[in-house]
């Protein structure tokens, strides 16, 4: 949500919910490393496709390559919007060590991707978990539409599927998810952001499949 274009795909240090939400537009080597690992974790849990994982990492690395350094070392604080180092400028052995460990872990995760299925069972699990949150947030409880969507996701996870069958199921699920905001009694609940996330997940995997 926060590692976005406004901050040059770099992670803001923190977010304060009171007073309407305040984002700290500064980042550190530790923050950058954790954001990269968050991409990998999202892939492992089935929240983003391999294409999305690589795209997010590439955008962050592109911005990191623009940051001013001291003898190759990242400074400890940068403005995420201007990319300028923040004063006082210094190099932290703690944060630099954190980033090094994060990058080593990320590297191993990325190297493992080519040996994995193009569309694995994790995508259905990730989408099912998001659908479960929608059900939990739904004011009216279980609905036929949500039952159909969750049933479709569970059925897709039941065994080996051809790429054609996976594509068809994704399209069907996208259609069902598009109608979720119309569920009666949900206009004043928190399901809308989760419905958007579910649709983004499904379309991400559909686009990933088409790309491959």
MDTraj code that builds the backbone (N, CA, C; nanometers):
import mdtraj as md
import numpy as np

residues = "UNK UNK UNK UNK UNK UNK UNK UNK UNK UNK UNK UNK UNK UNK UNK UNK UNK UNK UNK UNK UNK UNK UNK UNK UNK UNK UNK UNK UNK UNK UNK UNK UNK UNK UNK UNK UNK UNK UNK UNK UNK UNK UNK UNK UNK UNK UNK UNK UNK UNK UNK UNK UNK UNK UNK UNK UNK UNK UNK UNK UNK UNK UNK UNK UNK UNK UNK UNK UNK UNK UNK UNK UNK UNK UNK UNK UNK UNK UNK UNK UNK UNK UNK UNK UNK UNK UNK UNK UNK UNK UNK UNK UNK UNK UNK UNK UNK UNK UNK UNK UNK UNK UNK UNK UNK UNK UNK UNK UNK UNK UNK UNK UNK UNK UNK UNK UNK UNK UNK UNK UNK UNK UNK UNK UNK UNK UNK UNK UNK UNK UNK UNK UNK UNK UNK UNK UNK UNK UNK UNK UNK UNK UNK UNK UNK UNK UNK UNK UNK UNK UNK UNK UNK UNK UNK UNK UNK UNK UNK UNK UNK UNK UNK UNK UNK UNK UNK UNK UNK UNK UNK UNK UNK UNK UNK UNK UNK UNK UNK UNK UNK UNK UNK UNK UNK UNK UNK UNK UNK UNK UNK UNK UNK UNK UNK UNK UNK UNK UNK UNK UNK UNK UNK UNK UNK UNK UNK UNK UNK UNK UNK UNK".split()
xyz = np.array([
    [0.0825, -0.1217, 0.0000],
    [0.0000, 0.0000, 0.0000],
    [0.0855, 0.1261, 0.0000],
    [0.1930, 0.1274, 0.0799],
    [0.2709, 0.2491, 0.0963],
    [0.3982, 0.2524, 0.0120],
    [0.4455, 0.1361, -0.0319],
    [0.5652, 0.1335, -0.1180],
    [0.5176, 0.1585, -0.2604],
    [0.4966, 0.2858, -0.2911],
    [0.4300, 0.3229, -0.4155],
    [0.5100, 0.4288, -0.4905],
    [0.4565, 0.4696, -0.6044],
    [0.5272, 0.5629, -0.6919],
    [0.5546, 0.6963, -0.6234],
    [0.4628, 0.7381, -0.5374],
    [0.4814, 0.8664, -0.4683],
    [0.6124, 0.8700, -0.3903],
    [0.6534, 0.7552, -0.3386],
    [0.7777, 0.7443, -0.2620],
    [0.8860, 0.6719, -0.3403],
    [0.8769, 0.6778, -0.4741],
    [0.9779, 0.6164, -0.5609],
    [0.9970, 0.4676, -0.5319],
    [0.8870, 0.4009, -0.4962],
    [0.8888, 0.2566, -0.4670],
    [0.9829, 0.2222, -0.3522],
    [1.0061, 0.3205, -0.2641],
    [1.0828, 0.2968, -0.1421],
    [0.9867, 0.2979, -0.0231],
    [1.0141, 0.2183, 0.0806],
    [0.9202, 0.2074, 0.1924],
    [0.9321, 0.3244, 0.2904],
    [0.8240, 0.3964, 0.3160],
    [0.8261, 0.4975, 0.4215],
    [0.8562, 0.4322, 0.5564],
    [0.9218, 0.5068, 0.6443],
    [0.9646, 0.4491, 0.7719],
    [0.8478, 0.4074, 0.8595],
    [0.7398, 0.4887, 0.8616],
    [0.6261, 0.4528, 0.9458],
    [0.5016, 0.5265, 0.8999],
    [0.3894, 0.4812, 0.9518],
    [0.2585, 0.5394, 0.9205],
    [0.1824, 0.5593, 1.0501],
    [0.1367, 0.6820, 1.0750],
    [0.0614, 0.7148, 1.1960],
    [-0.0872, 0.7231, 1.1617],
    [-0.1677, 0.6349, 1.2181],
    [-0.3100, 0.6311, 1.1861],
    [-0.3887, 0.7516, 1.2379],
    [-0.3605, 0.8026, 1.3608],
    [-0.4382, 0.9182, 1.4091],
    [-0.4212, 1.0399, 1.3187],
    [-0.5120, 1.1356, 1.3343],
    [-0.5062, 1.2612, 1.2588],
    [-0.5165, 1.2394, 1.1077],
    [-0.5926, 1.1407, 1.0670],
    [-0.6149, 1.1205, 0.9251],
    [-0.5090, 1.0404, 0.8541],
    [-0.4087, 0.9944, 0.9234],
    [-0.3041, 0.9139, 0.8610],
    [-0.1876, 0.9979, 0.8141],
    [-0.0708, 0.9812, 0.8749],
    [0.0481, 1.0580, 0.8397],
    [0.1595, 0.9612, 0.8023],
    [0.2159, 0.9786, 0.6837],
    [0.3242, 0.8936, 0.6357],
    [0.4576, 0.9637, 0.6575],
    [0.5534, 0.8943, 0.7165],
    [0.6890, 0.9463, 0.7334],
    [0.7673, 0.9180, 0.6053],
    [0.7867, 1.0203, 0.5243],
    [0.8502, 1.0026, 0.3927],
    [1.0019, 0.9979, 0.4052],
    [1.0502, 0.9002, 0.4783],
    [1.1942, 0.8761, 0.4903],
    [1.2154, 0.7260, 0.5005],
    [1.3325, 0.6818, 0.4591],
    [1.3583, 0.5375, 0.4614],
    [1.5014, 0.5110, 0.4996],
    [1.5289, 0.3877, 0.5385],
    [1.6622, 0.3453, 0.5811],
    [1.6976, 0.2147, 0.5113],
    [1.8247, 0.1718, 0.5182],
    [1.8602, 0.0426, 0.4593],
    [1.7786, -0.0735, 0.5160],
    [1.7501, -0.0701, 0.6450],
    [1.6668, -0.1761, 0.7040],
    [1.5280, -0.1764, 0.6423],
    [1.4683, -0.0575, 0.6289],
    [1.3357, -0.0488, 0.5688],
    [1.3359, -0.1037, 0.4266],
    [1.4370, -0.0664, 0.3487],
    [1.4438, -0.1106, 0.2091],
    [1.4553, -0.2627, 0.2011],
    [1.5379, -0.3208, 0.2866],
    [1.5534, -0.4657, 0.2855],
    [1.4262, -0.5377, 0.3250],
    [1.3577, -0.4858, 0.4275],
    [1.2338, -0.5488, 0.4720],
    [1.1251, -0.5375, 0.3663],
    [1.1219, -0.4246, 0.2942],
    [1.0220, -0.4083, 0.1882],
    [1.0446, -0.5103, 0.0771],
    [1.1696, -0.5337, 0.0423],
    [1.2002, -0.6330, -0.0611],
    [1.1596, -0.7731, -0.0150],
    [1.1838, -0.8044, 0.1114],
    [1.1439, -0.9350, 0.1630],
    [0.9924, -0.9460, 0.1756],
    [0.9250, -0.8327, 0.1984],
    [0.7780, -0.8358, 0.2030],
    [0.7222, -0.8770, 0.0675],
    [0.7872, -0.8323, -0.0411],
    [0.7455, -0.8752, -0.1750],
    [0.7575, -1.0267, -0.1889],
    [0.8697, -1.0801, -0.1417],
    [0.8922, -1.2244, -0.1515],
    [0.7924, -1.3004, -0.0657],
    [0.7643, -1.2497, 0.0552],
    [0.6666, -1.3150, 0.1426],
    [0.5277, -1.3132, 0.0794],
    [0.4916, -1.2005, 0.0157],
    [0.3619, -1.1908, -0.0509],
    [0.3508, -1.2942, -0.1630],
    [0.4603, -1.3161, -0.2333],
    [0.4625, -1.4192, -0.3378],
    [0.4460, -1.5581, -0.2760],
    [0.5190, -1.5853, -0.1680],
    [0.5131, -1.7167, -0.1039],
    [0.3731, -1.7479, -0.0510],
    [0.3023, -1.6455, -0.0029],
    [0.1687, -1.6659, 0.0531],
    [0.0590, -1.6604, -0.0532],
    [0.0943, -1.6307, -0.1779],
    [-0.0051, -1.6309, -0.2840],
    [-0.0790, -1.5000, -0.3010],
    [-0.0212, -1.3899, -0.2523],
    [-0.0870, -1.2598, -0.2660],
    [-0.0450, -1.1865, -0.3933],
    [0.0718, -1.2187, -0.4491],
    [0.1172, -1.1569, -0.5738],
    [0.1777, -1.2647, -0.6628],
    [0.1754, -1.2399, -0.7918],
    [0.2339, -1.3327, -0.8892],
    [0.3850, -1.3135, -0.8958],
    [0.4512, -1.4063, -0.9640],
    [0.5942, -1.3918, -0.9854],
    [0.6271, -1.2676, -1.0654],
    [0.5428, -1.2352, -1.1636],
    [0.5635, -1.1142, -1.2429],
    [0.5557, -0.9900, -1.1559],
    [0.4556, -0.9860, -1.0673],
    [0.4381, -0.8725, -0.9779],
    [0.5542, -0.8621, -0.8796],
    [0.5994, -0.9757, -0.8282],
    [0.7140, -0.9774, -0.7375],
    [0.8362, -0.9139, -0.8029],
    [0.8684, -0.9596, -0.9222],
    [0.9874, -0.9085, -0.9903],
    [0.9724, -0.7614, -1.0264],
    [0.8531, -0.7200, -1.0656],
    [0.8297, -0.5802, -1.1014],
    [0.8490, -0.4900, -0.9800],
    [0.7951, -0.5306, -0.8648],
    [0.8084, -0.4485, -0.7449],
    [0.9544, -0.4397, -0.7000],
    [1.0252, -0.5511, -0.7035],
    [1.1667, -0.5495, -0.6658],
    [1.2480, -0.4637, -0.7618],
    [1.2193, -0.4750, -0.8910],
    [1.2928, -0.3971, -0.9904],
    [1.2743, -0.2474, -0.9683],
    [1.1521, -0.2051, -0.9386],
    [1.1271, -0.0631, -0.9162],
    [1.2004, -0.0124, -0.7927],
    [1.2037, -0.0930, -0.6875],
    [1.2766, -0.0525, -0.5670],
    [1.4259, -0.0465, -0.5933],
    [1.4804, -0.1477, -0.6627],
    [1.6232, -0.1479, -0.6942],
    [1.6604, -0.0294, -0.7837],
    [1.5722, 0.0074, -0.8744],
    [1.5999, 0.1211, -0.9625],
    [1.6168, 0.2487, -0.8806],
    [1.5313, 0.2676, -0.7818],
    [1.5432, 0.3863, -0.6967],
    [1.6655, 0.3772, -0.6063],
    [1.6939, 0.2574, -0.5540],
    [1.8117, 0.2412, -0.4689],
    [1.9392, 0.2748, -0.5449],
    [1.9430, 0.2423, -0.6730],
    [2.0618, 0.2730, -0.7538],
    [2.0823, 0.4226, -0.7746],
    [1.9774, 0.5013, -0.7516],
    [1.9875, 0.6471, -0.7661],
    [2.0325, 0.7160, -0.6379],
    [2.0317, 0.6448, -0.5269],
    [2.0633, 0.7062, -0.3982],
    [2.2133, 0.7351, -0.3852],
    [2.2435, 0.8523, -0.3330],
    [2.3834, 0.8884, -0.3068],
    [2.4381, 0.7991, -0.1965],
    [2.5655, 0.7580, -0.2105],
    [2.6254, 0.6698, -0.1118],
    [2.7605, 0.7244, -0.0664],
    [2.8125, 0.6656, 0.0392],
    [2.9449, 0.6993, 0.0907],
    [3.0351, 0.5782, 0.0736],
    [3.1282, 0.5867, -0.0225],
    [3.2191, 0.4757, -0.0517],
    [3.1434, 0.3441, -0.0732],
    [3.0324, 0.3547, -0.1431],
    [2.9524, 0.2370, -0.1758],
    [2.8465, 0.2027, -0.0737],
    [2.8528, 0.2628, 0.0445],
    [2.7571, 0.2321, 0.1510],
    [2.6382, 0.3278, 0.1467],
    [2.5198, 0.2736, 0.1718],
    [2.4020, 0.3593, 0.1828],
    [2.4100, 0.4403, 0.3117],
    [2.3662, 0.5664, 0.3028],
    [2.3481, 0.6436, 0.4257],
    [2.2297, 0.5849, 0.5020],
    [2.2135, 0.6285, 0.6266],
    [2.1103, 0.5661, 0.7082],
    [1.9711, 0.6231, 0.6854],
    [1.9604, 0.7444, 0.6314],
    [1.8273, 0.8015, 0.6079],
    [1.8238, 0.8758, 0.4758],
    [1.7133, 0.8554, 0.4029],
    [1.6890, 0.9258, 0.2765],
    [1.5460, 0.9770, 0.2741],
    [1.5262, 1.0878, 0.2053],
    [1.3917, 1.1357, 0.1748],
    [1.3381, 1.0500, 0.0605],
    [1.2231, 0.9848, 0.0810],
    [1.1719, 0.8931, -0.0208],
    [1.1164, 0.9652, -0.1432],
    [1.0884, 1.0944, -0.1305],
    [1.0341, 1.1679, -0.2455],
    [1.1431, 1.2351, -0.3274],
    [1.2417, 1.2954, -0.2614],
    [1.3510, 1.3623, -0.3334],
    [1.4716, 1.2715, -0.3528],
    [1.4786, 1.1612, -0.2780],
    [1.5902, 1.0661, -0.2774],
    [1.7182, 1.1254, -0.2176],
    [1.7099, 1.2420, -0.1563],
    [1.8274, 1.3070, -0.0972],
    [1.8587, 1.2460, 0.0392],
    [1.9877, 1.2309, 0.0734],
    [2.0231, 1.1844, 0.2081],
    [1.9813, 1.2887, 0.3112],
    [1.9396, 1.2429, 0.4278],
    [1.8962, 1.3328, 0.5340],
    [2.0118, 1.3573, 0.6321],
    [2.0157, 1.4778, 0.6839],
    [2.1188, 1.5134, 0.7809],
    [2.0762, 1.4744, 0.9220],
    [2.1730, 1.4415, 1.0087],
    [2.3162, 1.4280, 0.9809],
    [2.3434, 1.3015, 0.8996],
    [2.4309, 1.3130, 0.8017],
    [2.4621, 1.1976, 0.7178],
    [2.5563, 1.1029, 0.7912],
    [2.5202, 0.9768, 0.7940],
    [2.6079, 0.8779, 0.8557],
    [2.5737, 0.7407, 0.8009],
    [2.6669, 0.6477, 0.8148],
    [2.6471, 0.5091, 0.7746],
    [2.6300, 0.4251, 0.9006],
    [2.5257, 0.3461, 0.9066],
    [2.4981, 0.2615, 1.0224],
    [2.5400, 0.1183, 0.9917],
    [2.6282, 0.0634, 1.0757],
    [2.6682, -0.0763, 1.0551],
    [2.5505, -0.1703, 1.0821],
    [2.4620, -0.1313, 1.1742],
    [2.3453, -0.2144, 1.2039],
    [2.2531, -0.2217, 1.0834],
    [2.2131, -0.1059, 1.0304],
    [2.1208, -0.1042, 0.9170],
    [2.1841, -0.1625, 0.7918],
    [2.3110, -0.1347, 0.7701],
    [2.3785, -0.1905, 0.6529],
    [2.3869, -0.3419, 0.6631],
    [2.4107, -0.3925, 0.7852],
    [2.4135, -0.5371, 0.8050],
    [2.2767, -0.5995, 0.7841],
    [2.1729, -0.5308, 0.8312],
    [2.0372, -0.5795, 0.8075],
    [2.0093, -0.5925, 0.6585],
    [2.0428, -0.4880, 0.5822],
    [2.0177, -0.4895, 0.4380],
    [2.0936, -0.6033, 0.3709],
    [2.2185, -0.6247, 0.4111],
    [2.2976, -0.7328, 0.3511],
    [2.2306, -0.8686, 0.3756],
    [2.1842, -0.8901, 0.4990],
    [2.1159, -1.0160, 0.5289],
    [1.9857, -1.0312, 0.4522],
    [1.9115, -0.9217, 0.4394],
    [1.7857, -0.9251, 0.3641],
    [1.8109, -0.9585, 0.2172],
    [1.9160, -0.8989, 0.1596],
    [1.9453, -0.9224, 0.0181],
    [1.9897, -1.0666, -0.0062],
    [2.0654, -1.1232, 0.0870],
    [2.1057, -1.2632, 0.0737],
    [1.9833, -1.3546, 0.0757],
    [1.8893, -1.3236, 0.1642],
    [1.7666, -1.4032, 0.1721],
    [1.6820, -1.3861, 0.0465],
    [1.6689, -1.2620, 0.0005],
    [1.5926, -1.2350, -0.1221],
    [1.6531, -1.3099, -0.2403],
    [1.7845, -1.3093, -0.2497],
    [1.8518, -1.3762, -0.3609],
    [1.8145, -1.5239, -0.3665],
    [1.8177, -1.5918, -0.2525],
    [1.7833, -1.7338, -0.2501],
    [1.6380, -1.7565, -0.2904],
    [1.5498, -1.6671, -0.2459],
    [1.4092, -1.6801, -0.2835],
    [1.3874, -1.6637, -0.4318],
    [1.4569, -1.5672, -0.4922],
    [1.4417, -1.5431, -0.6353],
    [1.5008, -1.6566, -0.7176],
    [1.6137, -1.7107, -0.6723],
    [1.6765, -1.8201, -0.7452],
    [1.5888, -1.9452, -0.7467],
    [1.4991, -1.9582, -0.6498],
    [1.4135, -2.0771, -0.6418],
    [1.2934, -2.0680, -0.7349],
    [1.2613, -1.9495, -0.7844],
    [1.1384, -1.9315, -0.8620],
    [1.1372, -2.0100, -0.9928],
    [1.2460, -2.0118, -1.0720],
    [1.2392, -2.0839, -1.2004],
    [1.2032, -2.2311, -1.1872],
    [1.2285, -2.2937, -1.0736],
    [1.1963, -2.4343, -1.0561],
    [1.0557, -2.4599, -1.0067],
    [0.9769, -2.3539, -0.9891],
    [0.8416, -2.3686, -0.9379],
    [0.7398, -2.3627, -1.0516],
    [0.6189, -2.4163, -1.0301],
    [0.5158, -2.4092, -1.1344],
    [0.4838, -2.2651, -1.1709],
    [0.4528, -2.2418, -1.2978],
    [0.4183, -2.1067, -1.3432],
    [0.2990, -2.0526, -1.2657],
    [0.1990, -2.1365, -1.2459],
    [0.0810, -2.1024, -1.1650],
    [0.0624, -2.2141, -1.0634],
    [0.1035, -2.1897, -0.9401],
    [0.0970, -2.2934, -0.8378],
    [-0.0276, -2.2833, -0.7515],
    [-0.0429, -2.3801, -0.6624],
    [-0.1591, -2.3838, -0.5737],
    [-0.1642, -2.2645, -0.4802],
    [-0.0488, -2.1988, -0.4573],
    [-0.0462, -2.0869, -0.3636],
    [-0.1403, -1.9747, -0.4054],
    [-0.1643, -1.9594, -0.5362],
    [-0.2483, -1.8465, -0.5788],
    [-0.3911, -1.8645, -0.5294],
    [-0.4396, -1.9894, -0.5302],
    [-0.5765, -2.0122, -0.4851],
    [-0.5863, -1.9964, -0.3334],
    [-0.4819, -2.0379, -0.2631],
    [-0.4817, -2.0200, -0.1176],
    [-0.4806, -1.8714, -0.0821],
    [-0.3960, -1.7930, -0.1515],
    [-0.3891, -1.6499, -0.1244],
    [-0.5207, -1.5805, -0.1503],
    [-0.5849, -1.6147, -0.2609],
    [-0.7146, -1.5542, -0.2932],
    [-0.8223, -1.6003, -0.1951],
    [-0.8150, -1.7265, -0.1521],
    [-0.9139, -1.7777, -0.0560],
    [-0.9029, -1.7050, 0.0765],
    [-0.7804, -1.6740, 0.1188],
    [-0.7624, -1.6018, 0.2456],
    [-0.8208, -1.4612, 0.2362],
    [-0.8008, -1.3962, 0.1221],
    [-0.8577, -1.2627, 0.1052],
    [-1.0101, -1.2695, 0.1025],
    [-1.0652, -1.3708, 0.0357],
    [-1.2105, -1.3883, 0.0323],
    [-1.2653, -1.4151, 0.1723],
    [-1.1869, -1.4845, 0.2549],
    [-1.2307, -1.5123, 0.3919],
    [-1.2404, -1.3832, 0.4729],
    [-1.1500, -1.2885, 0.4468],
    [-1.1573, -1.1587, 0.5152],
    [-1.2835, -1.0845, 0.4722],
    [-1.3166, -1.0928, 0.3433],
    [-1.4389, -1.0269, 0.2942],
    [-1.5609, -1.0842, 0.3651],
    [-1.5652, -1.2151, 0.3807],
    [-1.6779, -1.2777, 0.4506],
    [-1.6832, -1.2294, 0.5957],
    [-1.5677, -1.2211, 0.6587],
    [-1.5618, -1.1767, 0.7983],
    [-1.6113, -1.0328, 0.8129],
    [-1.5799, -0.9493, 0.7124],
    [-1.6175, -0.8077, 0.7191],
    [-1.7608, -0.7832, 0.6712],
    [-1.8204, -0.8825, 0.6078],
    [-1.9532, -0.8640, 0.5509],
    [-2.0585, -0.8516, 0.6599],
    [-2.1374, -0.7442, 0.6534],
    [-2.2378, -0.7162, 0.7574],
    [-2.3503, -0.8184, 0.7570],
    [-2.3804, -0.8741, 0.6398],
    [-2.4940, -0.9658, 0.6276],
    [-2.4545, -1.1125, 0.6388],
    [-2.3282, -1.1372, 0.6672],
    [-2.2869, -1.2761, 0.6802],
    [-2.2758, -1.3448, 0.5449],
    [-2.2826, -1.4789, 0.5415],
    [-2.2645, -1.5545, 0.4175],
    [-2.3655, -1.5136, 0.3099],
    [-2.3191, -1.5093, 0.1883],
    [-2.4056, -1.4790, 0.0751],
    [-2.3825, -1.5816, -0.0340],
    [-2.4815, -1.5957, -0.1205],
    [-2.4697, -1.6923, -0.2293],
    [-2.3532, -1.6579, -0.3199],
    [-2.3350, -1.5299, -0.3494],
    [-2.2271, -1.4871, -0.4388],
    [-2.0906, -1.5201, -0.3793],
    [-2.0742, -1.4899, -0.2520],
    [-1.9471, -1.5180, -0.1869],
    [-1.9246, -1.6680, -0.1738],
    [-2.0327, -1.7430, -0.1491],
    [-2.0229, -1.8889, -0.1441],
    [-1.9727, -1.9439, -0.2778],
    [-2.0274, -1.8919, -0.3864],
    [-1.9859, -1.9383, -0.5200],
    [-1.8388, -1.9085, -0.5436],
    [-1.7954, -1.7878, -0.5044],
    [-1.6566, -1.7486, -0.5274],
    [-1.5615, -1.8350, -0.4449],
    [-1.5917, -1.8516, -0.3167],
    [-1.5040, -1.9327, -0.2328],
    [-1.5049, -2.0793, -0.2769],
    [-1.6199, -2.1281, -0.3197],
    [-1.6267, -2.2647, -0.3704],
    [-1.5417, -2.2831, -0.4953],
    [-1.5432, -2.1830, -0.5817],
    [-1.4628, -2.1870, -0.7044],
    [-1.3142, -2.1907, -0.6712],
    [-1.2731, -2.1099, -0.5738],
    [-1.1322, -2.1049, -0.5353],
    [-1.0890, -2.2370, -0.4714],
    [-1.1737, -2.2935, -0.3874],
    [-1.1407, -2.4207, -0.3236],
    [-1.1356, -2.5343, -0.4251],
    [-1.2261, -2.5312, -0.5216],
    [-1.2281, -2.6351, -0.6251],
    [-1.1031, -2.6264, -0.7118],
    [-1.0607, -2.5050, -0.7399],
    [-0.9415, -2.4865, -0.8226],
    [-0.8169, -2.5376, -0.7520],
    [-0.8199, -2.5355, -0.6183],
    [-0.7053, -2.5786, -0.5397],
    [-0.7060, -2.7298, -0.5153],
    [-0.8069, -2.7978, -0.5690],
    [-0.8255, -2.9389, -0.5362],
    [-0.7287, -3.0325, -0.6083],
    [-0.6668, -2.9882, -0.7145],
    [-0.5771, -3.0782, -0.7861],
    [-0.5147, -3.0109, -0.9071],
    [-0.4452, -3.0914, -0.9872],
    [-0.3758, -3.0385, -1.1036],
    [-0.4753, -2.9822, -1.2047],
    [-0.4457, -2.8660, -1.2560],
    [-0.5305, -2.8009, -1.3551],
    [-0.4450, -2.7639, -1.4758],
    [-0.5020, -2.7745, -1.5939],
    [-0.4312, -2.7272, -1.7121],
    [-0.4271, -2.5751, -1.7099],
    [-0.3345, -2.5162, -1.7858],
    [-0.3249, -2.3701, -1.7897],
    [-0.4518, -2.3086, -1.8468],
    [-0.5146, -2.3778, -1.9422],
    [-0.6404, -2.3288, -1.9985],
    [-0.7499, -2.3268, -1.8920],
    [-0.7584, -2.4349, -1.8143],
    [-0.8590, -2.4414, -1.7077],
    [-0.8338, -2.3346, -1.6023],
    [-0.7061, -2.3124, -1.5684],
    [-0.6719, -2.2089, -1.4701],
    [-0.7148, -2.0718, -1.5215],
    [-0.6868, -2.0453, -1.6488],
    [-0.7268, -1.9171, -1.7068],
    [-0.8773, -1.8970, -1.7020],
    [-0.9513, -2.0026, -1.7336],
    [-1.0978, -1.9931, -1.7303],
    [-1.1490, -1.9687, -1.5888],
    [-1.0885, -2.0357, -1.4909],
    [-1.1314, -2.0173, -1.3520],
    [-1.0991, -1.8757, -1.3040],
    [-0.9851, -1.8249, -1.3450],
    [-0.9489, -1.6883, -1.3062],
    [-1.0494, -1.5884, -1.3631],
    [-1.0860, -1.6044, -1.4899],
    [-1.1830, -1.5139, -1.5506],
    [-1.3176, -1.5220, -1.4805],
    [-1.3597, -1.6440, -1.4456],
    [-1.4867, -1.6606, -1.3756],
    [-1.4819, -1.5959, -1.2372],
    [-1.3687, -1.6148, -1.1678],
    [-1.3544, -1.5566, -1.0344],
    [-1.3507, -1.4039, -1.0408],
    [-1.2863, -1.3495, -1.1427],
    [-1.2820, -1.2039, -1.1595],
    [-1.4230, -1.1491, -1.1779],
    [-1.5047, -1.2203, -1.2564],
    [-1.6428, -1.1774, -1.2775],
    [-1.7234, -1.1790, -1.1487],
    [-1.7059, -1.2836, -1.0684],
    [-1.7772, -1.2922, -0.9413],
    [-1.7309, -1.1830, -0.8449],
    [-1.5998, -1.1601, -0.8403],
    [-1.5454, -1.0582, -0.7497],
    [-1.5936, -0.9190, -0.7876],
    [-1.6171, -0.8971, -0.9176],
    [-1.6629, -0.7653, -0.9627],
    [-1.8009, -0.7323, -0.9078],
    [-1.8798, -0.8350, -0.8749],
    [-2.0154, -0.8124, -0.8231],
    [-2.0215, -0.8065, -0.6712],
    [-1.9108, -0.8321, -0.6018],
    [-1.9123, -0.8348, -0.4558],
    [-1.9490, -0.7003, -0.3921],
    [-1.9053, -0.5848, -0.4474],
    [-1.9423, -0.4584, -0.3827],
    [-2.0926, -0.4358, -0.3752],
    [-2.1714, -0.5072, -0.4564],
    [-2.3164, -0.4884, -0.4570],
    [-2.3879, -0.5698, -0.3507],
    [-2.3115, -0.6403, -0.2664],
    [-2.3744, -0.7201, -0.1606],
    [-2.4588, -0.6296, -0.0719],
    [-2.5842, -0.6688, -0.0435],
    [-2.6719, -0.5836, 0.0372],
    [-2.6183, -0.5616, 0.1778],
    [-2.6306, -0.4377, 0.2259],
    [-2.5924, -0.4063, 0.3623],
    [-2.4451, -0.3818, 0.3831],
    [-2.3645, -0.3808, 0.2760],
    [-2.2208, -0.3672, 0.2918],
    [-2.1682, -0.2281, 0.2596],
    [-2.2546, -0.1323, 0.2338],
    [-2.2090, 0.0001, 0.1943],
    [-2.1320, 0.0707, 0.3052],
    [-2.1620, 0.0366, 0.4313],
    [-2.0968, 0.1057, 0.5420],
    [-1.9959, 0.0174, 0.6148],
    [-1.9506, -0.0884, 0.5522],
    [-1.8536, -0.1776, 0.6154],
    [-1.7179, -0.1612, 0.5490],
    [-1.6234, -0.2380, 0.5977],
    [-1.4879, -0.2256, 0.5458],
    [-1.4541, -0.3252, 0.4379],
    [-1.5541, -0.3779, 0.3667],
    [-1.5211, -0.4817, 0.2673],
    [-1.4677, -0.4246, 0.1379],
    [-1.4991, -0.2978, 0.1053],
    [-1.4616, -0.2429, -0.0251],
    [-1.3112, -0.2533, -0.0523],
    [-1.2231, -0.2140, 0.0429],
    [-1.0797, -0.2281, 0.0149],
    [-1.0376, -0.3726, -0.0074],
    [-1.1016, -0.4651, 0.0646],
    [-1.0650, -0.6062, 0.0500],
    [-1.1156, -0.6629, -0.0821],
    [-1.2313, -0.6170, -0.1254],
    [-1.2808, -0.6585, -0.2577],
    [-1.1855, -0.6110, -0.3661],
    [-1.1379, -0.4870, -0.3531],
    [-1.0415, -0.4343, -0.4501],
    [-0.9138, -0.5176, -0.4502],
    [-0.8691, -0.5557, -0.3317],
    [-0.7466, -0.6360, -0.3231],
    [-0.7662, -0.7732, -0.3866],
    [-0.8826, -0.8330, -0.3635],
    [-0.9084, -0.9642, -0.4228],
    [-0.9110, -0.9548, -0.5751],
    [-0.9775, -0.8528, -0.6273],
    [-0.9820, -0.8349, -0.7721],
    [-0.8417, -0.8124, -0.8279],
    [-0.7606, -0.7339, -0.7569],
    [-0.6233, -0.7102, -0.8015],
    [-0.5431, -0.8392, -0.8018],
    [-0.5617, -0.9230, -0.6994],
    [-0.4931, -1.0517, -0.6953],
    [-0.5301, -1.1366, -0.8166],
    [-0.6598, -1.1499, -0.8407],
    [-0.7063, -1.2351, -0.9499],
    [-0.6593, -1.1826, -1.0849],
    [-0.6685, -1.0508, -1.1064],
    [-0.6253, -0.9933, -1.2341],
    [-0.4741, -1.0010, -1.2490],
    [-0.4018, -0.9903, -1.1388],
    [-0.2565, -1.0046, -1.1410],
    [-0.2187, -1.1426, -1.1924],
    [-0.2848, -1.2469, -1.1397],
    [-0.2548, -1.3824, -1.1841],
    [-0.3010, -1.4065, -1.3273],
    [-0.4143, -1.3483, -1.3653],
    [-0.4601, -1.3619, -1.5039],
    [-0.3578, -1.2997, -1.5994],
    [-0.3103, -1.1802, -1.5665],
    [-0.2115, -1.1129, -1.6518],
    [-0.0787, -1.1893, -1.6517],
    [-0.0416, -1.2442, -1.5370],
    [0.0814, -1.3236, -1.5268],
    [0.0735, -1.4453, -1.6181],
    [-0.0415, -1.5126, -1.6169],
    [-0.0602, -1.6305, -1.7007],
    [-0.0531, -1.5934, -1.8487],
    [-0.1206, -1.4851, -1.8862],
    [-0.1184, -1.4412, -2.0253],
    [0.0211, -1.3998, -2.0681],
    [0.0950, -1.3359, -1.9787],
    [0.2315, -1.2931, -2.0102],
    [0.3212, -1.4129, -2.0386],
    [0.3072, -1.5165, -1.9565],
    [0.3898, -1.6359, -1.9767],
    [0.3485, -1.7130, -2.1018],
])
top = md.Topology()
chain = top.add_chain()
for i, resn in enumerate(residues, 1):
    res = top.add_residue(resn, chain, resSeq=i)
    for name in ("N", "CA", "C"):
        top.add_atom(name, md.element.get_by_symbol(name[0]), res)
traj = md.Trajectory(xyz[None], top)
